[in-house]
């Protein structure tokens, strides 16, 4: 949520920053609604002051006889006007909240201008691209190696739900455990939160009301399946004030995640890239405002370290203003190489939300010097998307004979399996 004080004091700056985002965004209605609300509030306070003044005069017995009835009439008039103002204030507060919650975060001044991903700035590239003759797509490999059963997912739910078979289940679980252990060693504390959250958590992190309809909701409860562990991990501190000494907070967590992908019709309909249910290991930081820039660089590095340990070539891109997520002020995307597609695909987004989420979720800290509580800064990033990582491992570690080598970093998690061979897959038993 944007700072209303900043909008009041520097409207032109806010307009200019919002204009850098992709979309026709305006603060004109917000400014006018805020003006009317403050005007109504000022009038209400003045009437309240006058009502108390008259009441005090009667209590003290200082009202002349000839003024008693006019003052009683004035009191009745004040009461009626205050009731009208209270209704007006309520309506204006609701309208103001709706407008404020609809506005995205302001892009950081270091974010490059641009309308879409074509203007993103590549800032790093790591690893040599694997030289694979006639590489096969991960879904082709997955079918031969008993990794995926896409039809079983349709049978059980609908399209873009997938059943992982023996080798796929082993590999996905190995990736999850490897990532959690790697982040624990880098200072993150693991949490396993509920995958159902209330509406307040989604509003607090910026998913609602902007993306209403994108999430799965329980019919009989006001609870939603999470689109990312960012939501519950960040909202562990919703409506809390932390001592400055407890910051920064570093959290990591594995969860399944659920998204309708309503706006992605026709995109990545084949394979394991864009699913309605997918696993992810998420990183969340809550820190002091003055350290959030450095914390974003460190968080991005933590996500990069996962890909490097797995030997997956990737690039890091600084997102342009038009490609930023709703809550992000600055964001790096990590994109991993897919040989069969001969291009990089997103596998992690690492964002600094500054105080945007903290204002919405009321996450504050108490300064050590004893000053008033202030809003903390929040950051989040995938560490990384597990399903996309599995798909990348299949494509990058494929061999000419159709087998896939297990990356060395995953060997301790694979129960003695060092490769997946077509012959082994064919001999496996069970449904699917």
C-alpha positions as CSV (number, residue, x, y, z in Angstrom):
1,X,0.0,0.0,0.0
2,X,1.3,3.4,-0.9
3,X,2.0,6.0,1.7
4,X,-0.8,8.5,1.7
5,X,1.4,11.2,3.2
6,X,3.8,10.8,0.3
7,X,1.0,11.1,-2.2
8,X,-0.3,14.3,-0.4
9,X,3.1,15.9,-0.2
10,X,4.7,14.8,-3.5
11,X,1.8,14.0,-5.9
12,X,3.9,14.8,-9.0
13,X,6.6,12.4,-8.0
14,X,4.1,9.6,-7.4
15,X,2.4,10.3,-10.7
16,X,5.7,10.1,-12.5
17,X,6.7,6.8,-10.9
18,X,3.4,5.2,-11.5
19,X,3.5,6.4,-15.2
20,X,6.6,4.1,-15.6
21,X,4.5,1.1,-14.9
22,X,2.6,-0.7,-17.7
23,X,-1.0,0.5,-17.4
24,X,-3.2,3.6,-17.2
25,X,-2.7,4.4,-13.5
26,X,-4.0,7.7,-12.0
27,X,-4.0,9.1,-8.4
28,X,-6.5,11.9,-9.3
29,X,-9.5,10.1,-7.8
30,X,-7.4,9.1,-4.7
31,X,-6.3,12.7,-4.1
32,X,-9.9,14.0,-4.4
33,X,-11.4,11.3,-2.2
34,X,-8.7,11.9,0.4
35,X,-9.4,15.6,0.3
36,X,-13.1,15.1,0.8
37,X,-12.4,12.6,3.6
38,X,-10.1,15.0,5.5
39,X,-12.5,17.8,5.0
40,X,-15.4,15.7,6.5
41,X,-13.1,14.6,9.3
42,X,-12.1,18.2,10.1
43,X,-15.8,19.3,10.1
44,X,-16.7,16.4,12.4
45,X,-13.9,17.3,14.8
46,X,-15.0,20.9,14.9
47,X,-18.6,19.9,15.6
48,X,-17.4,17.5,18.3
49,X,-15.4,20.3,19.9
50,X,-18.4,22.6,19.8
51,X,-20.7,19.9,21.3
52,X,-18.3,19.3,24.2
53,X,-18.1,23.1,24.7
54,X,-21.8,23.4,25.0
55,X,-22.1,20.4,27.3
56,X,-19.4,21.8,29.6
57,X,-21.3,25.2,29.8
58,X,-24.4,23.4,30.9
59,X,-22.5,21.3,33.5
60,X,-20.9,24.5,34.9
61,X,-24.3,26.3,35.1
62,X,-22.8,29.2,33.1
63,X,-25.5,29.4,30.4
64,X,-27.9,32.4,30.7
65,X,-31.6,31.6,30.7
66,X,-32.2,33.2,27.3
67,X,-29.4,31.1,25.7
68,X,-30.5,27.7,26.9
69,X,-33.1,26.9,24.2
70,X,-30.9,28.2,21.3
71,X,-28.0,26.1,22.6
72,X,-30.2,23.0,23.0
73,X,-31.4,23.5,19.4
74,X,-27.8,23.9,18.3
75,X,-26.9,20.7,20.1
76,X,-29.7,18.8,18.2
77,X,-28.5,20.3,14.9
78,X,-24.9,19.3,15.6
79,X,-26.0,15.7,16.4
80,X,-27.8,15.4,13.1
81,X,-24.9,16.9,11.1
82,X,-22.4,14.6,12.9
83,X,-24.5,11.5,12.1
84,X,-24.5,12.6,8.4
85,X,-20.7,13.2,8.5
86,X,-20.1,9.8,10.1
87,X,-22.0,8.1,7.3
88,X,-20.1,10.2,4.7
89,X,-16.7,9.4,6.4
90,X,-17.5,5.7,6.4
91,X,-18.3,5.8,2.7
92,X,-15.2,7.9,1.8
93,X,-13.0,5.6,4.0
94,X,-14.2,2.6,2.1
95,X,-13.7,4.3,-1.3
96,X,-10.3,5.5,-0.2
97,X,-9.2,2.0,0.9
98,X,-10.5,0.5,-2.4
99,X,-8.5,2.9,-4.4
100,X,-5.3,2.6,-2.4
101,X,-5.4,-1.2,-2.4
102,X,-5.8,-1.1,-6.2
103,X,-2.5,0.9,-6.8
104,X,0.7,-1.0,-7.3
105,X,4.0,-0.3,-5.6
106,X,6.2,2.5,-6.9
107,X,9.1,1.2,-9.0
108,X,12.6,1.9,-7.7
109,X,14.5,4.6,-9.5
110,X,17.1,2.0,-10.5
111,X,14.5,0.0,-12.4
112,X,15.0,0.4,-16.2
113,X,12.0,1.8,-18.1
114,X,10.0,-0.4,-20.4
115,X,6.6,-1.8,-21.3
116,X,7.2,-5.5,-21.1
117,X,9.8,-8.3,-20.7
118,X,11.6,-7.2,-23.9
119,X,13.0,-4.2,-21.9
120,X,14.4,-6.3,-19.0
121,X,18.1,-5.9,-18.4
122,X,20.3,-8.9,-18.3
123,X,22.8,-8.3,-15.4
124,X,24.5,-11.8,-15.1
125,X,24.9,-15.0,-17.0
126,X,26.3,-18.2,-15.4
127,X,27.4,-21.6,-16.8
128,X,28.2,-23.0,-20.2
129,X,25.2,-24.1,-22.2
130,X,25.2,-27.9,-22.6
131,X,26.0,-29.2,-26.0
132,X,23.2,-31.7,-26.7
133,X,22.5,-33.0,-30.1
134,X,18.8,-33.0,-30.9
135,X,17.7,-32.4,-27.3
136,X,14.3,-33.8,-26.3
137,X,11.7,-31.8,-24.4
138,X,11.3,-32.6,-20.7
139,X,7.8,-34.0,-21.3
140,X,9.1,-36.4,-23.9
141,X,11.8,-37.5,-21.5
142,X,9.4,-37.7,-18.7
143,X,7.1,-40.0,-20.5
144,X,9.9,-42.5,-21.4
145,X,11.4,-42.4,-17.9
146,X,8.2,-42.7,-15.9
147,X,8.4,-39.2,-14.5
148,X,5.1,-37.7,-15.4
149,X,1.5,-38.9,-16.0
150,X,-0.4,-36.0,-17.4
151,X,-3.5,-38.0,-18.3
152,X,-3.8,-39.3,-14.7
153,X,-3.8,-35.6,-13.5
154,X,-6.7,-34.9,-15.9
155,X,-8.5,-38.0,-14.7
156,X,-8.1,-36.9,-11.0
157,X,-8.7,-33.2,-11.5
158,X,-8.4,-31.4,-14.8
159,X,-5.7,-30.3,-17.3
160,X,-2.5,-28.8,-15.8
161,X,-2.6,-31.1,-12.9
162,X,0.0,-33.9,-13.0
163,X,0.7,-37.1,-11.3
164,X,4.4,-37.7,-10.6
165,X,5.4,-41.4,-11.0
166,X,8.2,-43.2,-9.2
167,X,11.1,-41.4,-10.7
168,X,9.4,-38.1,-10.8
169,X,8.3,-38.3,-7.2
170,X,11.8,-39.3,-6.1
171,X,13.4,-36.4,-8.0
172,X,10.8,-33.8,-6.9
173,X,11.2,-34.8,-3.3
174,X,15.0,-34.8,-3.6
175,X,14.9,-31.2,-5.0
176,X,12.7,-30.0,-2.2
177,X,14.9,-31.4,0.5
178,X,18.1,-30.2,-1.2
179,X,16.8,-26.7,-1.5
180,X,15.5,-26.5,2.1
181,X,18.9,-27.8,3.4
182,X,20.8,-25.4,1.2
183,X,18.9,-22.4,2.5
184,X,19.0,-23.5,6.1
185,X,22.8,-23.5,5.8
186,X,22.6,-20.0,4.4
187,X,20.8,-18.7,7.6
188,X,17.1,-19.2,6.8
189,X,14.8,-20.7,9.4
190,X,12.4,-23.2,8.0
191,X,8.6,-23.0,8.4
192,X,5.9,-25.3,7.1
193,X,2.8,-23.1,7.1
194,X,-0.8,-23.9,6.3
195,X,-1.7,-24.0,2.6
196,X,-5.0,-22.3,3.3
197,X,-5.0,-18.7,4.4
198,X,-7.7,-16.1,5.1
199,X,-8.5,-13.1,2.9
200,X,-6.6,-10.7,5.1
201,X,-3.3,-12.5,4.3
202,X,-3.8,-12.2,0.6
203,X,-4.8,-8.5,0.9
204,X,-1.8,-8.0,3.1
205,X,0.7,-9.3,0.6
206,X,-0.9,-7.7,-2.4
207,X,-2.6,-10.6,-4.1
208,X,-6.1,-9.3,-3.4
209,X,-8.1,-7.4,-4.5
210,X,-6.0,-7.0,-7.7
211,X,-6.0,-10.7,-8.6
212,X,-9.5,-11.7,-7.5
213,X,-10.5,-14.8,-9.4
214,X,-7.0,-16.1,-9.9
215,X,-7.0,-18.3,-6.8
216,X,-8.9,-21.3,-5.6
217,X,-11.3,-20.6,-2.8
218,X,-13.1,-22.8,-0.3
219,X,-16.9,-22.7,-1.0
220,X,-18.0,-22.9,2.7
221,X,-15.1,-20.8,4.3
222,X,-13.5,-17.5,3.5
223,X,-10.2,-19.4,3.0
224,X,-8.0,-19.6,-0.1
225,X,-5.4,-22.1,-1.3
226,X,-2.1,-20.2,-1.3
227,X,-0.6,-19.1,-4.6
228,X,2.9,-19.0,-3.0
229,X,4.4,-19.5,0.4
230,X,5.2,-15.8,0.4
231,X,1.7,-15.2,1.7
232,X,1.7,-17.2,4.9
233,X,5.4,-16.7,5.6
234,X,5.1,-12.9,5.4
235,X,1.8,-12.8,7.3
236,X,3.3,-14.8,10.2
237,X,4.2,-11.2,11.3
238,X,0.9,-9.5,10.2
239,X,-0.3,-6.9,12.7
240,X,2.9,-7.4,14.8
241,X,5.6,-4.9,16.0
242,X,9.0,-6.5,16.3
243,X,11.9,-5.2,18.4
244,X,14.6,-3.8,16.1
245,X,17.0,-6.3,17.6
246,X,15.1,-9.2,16.1
247,X,15.6,-8.0,12.5
248,X,16.4,-9.2,10.0
249,X,14.1,-12.2,9.8
250,X,15.0,-14.9,7.3
251,X,12.4,-17.6,6.6
252,X,12.2,-20.4,4.0
253,X,9.4,-22.9,3.4
254,X,8.3,-25.6,1.1
255,X,4.6,-25.6,0.1
256,X,2.4,-26.8,-2.7
257,X,0.9,-23.8,-4.4
258,X,-2.3,-23.3,-6.4
259,X,-3.1,-20.9,-9.2
260,X,-5.9,-20.9,-11.7
261,X,-3.6,-19.3,-14.4
262,X,-6.8,-17.7,-15.8
263,X,-4.8,-15.2,-17.8
264,X,-2.4,-17.7,-19.4
265,X,-4.7,-19.5,-21.8
266,X,-2.7,-21.2,-24.5
267,X,0.7,-20.7,-22.7
268,X,2.8,-23.7,-21.9
269,X,0.0,-26.2,-22.3
270,X,2.5,-29.0,-22.7
271,X,4.8,-30.2,-20.0
272,X,5.4,-29.3,-16.4
273,X,6.1,-25.6,-16.7
274,X,2.8,-24.0,-16.0
275,X,0.7,-26.0,-13.6
276,X,-2.4,-25.3,-11.5
277,X,-0.7,-27.1,-8.6
278,X,3.1,-26.8,-8.2
279,X,5.7,-27.1,-5.5
280,X,8.1,-24.3,-4.6
281,X,10.6,-23.4,-1.9
282,X,10.1,-19.8,-0.9
283,X,12.4,-17.3,0.7
284,X,11.1,-14.4,2.8
285,X,12.9,-11.6,4.5
286,X,11.7,-8.9,6.9
287,X,14.3,-6.2,7.6
288,X,15.1,-2.6,8.4
289,X,14.4,-0.1,5.5
290,X,18.1,0.9,5.2
291,X,19.2,-2.6,4.6
292,X,16.6,-3.9,2.1
293,X,18.6,-3.0,-1.0
294,X,21.5,-5.1,0.2
295,X,19.1,-7.9,1.4
296,X,17.7,-8.1,-2.1
297,X,21.1,-8.7,-3.6
298,X,21.8,-11.4,-1.0
299,X,18.4,-13.0,-1.5
300,X,18.9,-13.2,-5.2
301,X,22.4,-14.7,-4.7
302,X,20.8,-17.4,-2.4
303,X,18.5,-18.4,-5.2
304,X,21.3,-18.4,-7.7
305,X,23.4,-20.6,-5.5
306,X,20.7,-23.4,-5.8
307,X,21.0,-23.4,-9.6
308,X,24.8,-23.3,-9.5
309,X,24.9,-26.2,-7.1
310,X,22.8,-28.2,-9.6
311,X,25.0,-27.1,-12.5
312,X,22.1,-25.4,-14.3
313,X,23.0,-22.6,-16.6
314,X,21.0,-19.4,-16.0
315,X,20.9,-15.7,-16.4
316,X,19.7,-13.0,-14.0
317,X,17.6,-10.1,-15.3
318,X,16.6,-6.9,-13.7
319,X,12.9,-6.4,-14.6
320,X,11.8,-3.2,-16.3
321,X,9.1,-1.0,-14.8
322,X,6.4,-2.4,-17.0
323,X,7.2,-6.0,-16.1
324,X,7.3,-5.6,-12.3
325,X,5.0,-7.6,-10.1
326,X,2.2,-5.6,-8.4
327,X,3.9,-5.5,-4.9
328,X,7.5,-5.2,-6.1
329,X,9.6,-2.0,-6.2
330,X,12.5,-3.9,-7.7
331,X,12.8,-7.4,-8.9
332,X,15.3,-9.8,-10.4
333,X,14.2,-12.8,-12.4
334,X,16.4,-15.9,-12.6
335,X,15.9,-17.8,-15.9
336,X,17.3,-21.3,-16.4
337,X,18.3,-22.7,-19.8
338,X,16.1,-25.2,-21.5
339,X,18.0,-27.0,-24.3
340,X,15.0,-28.3,-26.2
341,X,13.4,-24.8,-26.3
342,X,16.8,-23.2,-26.8
343,X,15.9,-20.4,-24.5
344,X,16.0,-19.3,-20.9
345,X,12.8,-19.7,-18.8
346,X,11.9,-18.0,-15.5
347,X,12.5,-20.2,-12.5
348,X,12.6,-17.5,-9.7
349,X,11.6,-13.9,-9.0
350,X,13.3,-12.1,-6.2
351,X,11.6,-8.9,-5.1
352,X,12.1,-6.0,-2.7
353,X,8.6,-4.8,-1.8
354,X,10.0,-2.1,0.5
355,X,7.2,-1.0,2.9
356,X,4.3,-1.8,0.5
357,X,3.3,-5.1,2.0
358,X,4.2,-4.0,5.6
359,X,1.7,-1.1,5.3
360,X,-1.1,-3.4,4.0
361,X,-0.3,-6.1,6.7
362,X,0.8,-3.8,9.5
363,X,4.2,-5.2,10.0
364,X,6.3,-2.8,12.1
365,X,9.4,-2.7,14.2
366,X,10.2,-0.7,17.3
367,X,13.4,1.2,16.9
368,X,16.2,0.5,19.4
369,X,16.4,4.2,20.2
370,X,12.9,4.2,21.5
371,X,11.2,6.1,18.7
372,X,7.8,5.4,17.3
373,X,7.2,2.1,15.5
374,X,8.0,2.1,11.8
375,X,7.1,0.0,8.9
376,X,9.6,-2.8,8.1
377,X,10.6,-3.8,4.6
378,X,9.7,-7.2,3.2
379,X,11.4,-9.2,0.5
380,X,10.6,-12.5,-1.1
381,X,11.9,-14.9,-3.8
382,X,11.5,-18.4,-5.1
383,X,14.4,-20.5,-3.9
384,X,13.4,-22.1,-6.4
385,X,10.3,-23.3,-8.3
386,X,10.6,-27.1,-7.9
387,X,8.7,-28.3,-10.9
388,X,10.5,-26.0,-13.3
389,X,13.7,-27.1,-11.8
390,X,12.8,-30.8,-12.3
391,X,12.0,-30.1,-15.9
392,X,15.4,-28.2,-16.3
393,X,17.3,-31.1,-14.8
394,X,15.7,-33.6,-17.2
395,X,16.6,-31.5,-20.2
396,X,20.1,-30.4,-19.2
397,X,21.2,-33.8,-17.9
398,X,19.8,-35.9,-20.7
399,X,22.0,-38.4,-22.5
400,X,22.0,-39.7,-26.1
401,X,20.6,-43.1,-25.0
402,X,17.6,-41.4,-23.4
403,X,18.8,-41.7,-19.8
404,X,19.2,-38.8,-17.4
405,X,22.1,-38.3,-15.0
406,X,21.2,-37.2,-11.5
407,X,23.1,-34.0,-10.6
408,X,25.8,-34.6,-8.0
409,X,24.2,-32.3,-5.5
410,X,21.0,-34.5,-5.4
411,X,22.8,-37.8,-5.0
412,X,22.5,-37.8,-1.1
413,X,18.7,-37.4,-1.5
414,X,18.1,-40.0,-4.2
415,X,18.5,-43.2,-2.2
416,X,21.3,-44.6,-4.3
417,X,19.8,-43.7,-7.6
418,X,22.5,-41.9,-9.8
419,X,20.7,-42.0,-13.1
420,X,17.3,-42.8,-14.6
421,X,17.3,-45.2,-17.5
422,X,14.5,-46.0,-20.0
423,X,14.9,-49.7,-19.3
424,X,14.5,-49.1,-15.6
425,X,11.4,-47.0,-16.2
426,X,9.9,-49.6,-18.5
427,X,10.3,-52.3,-15.9
428,X,8.6,-50.3,-13.1
429,X,5.3,-51.6,-11.9
430,X,2.2,-49.8,-10.7
431,X,-0.7,-47.7,-12.1
432,X,-0.1,-45.1,-14.8
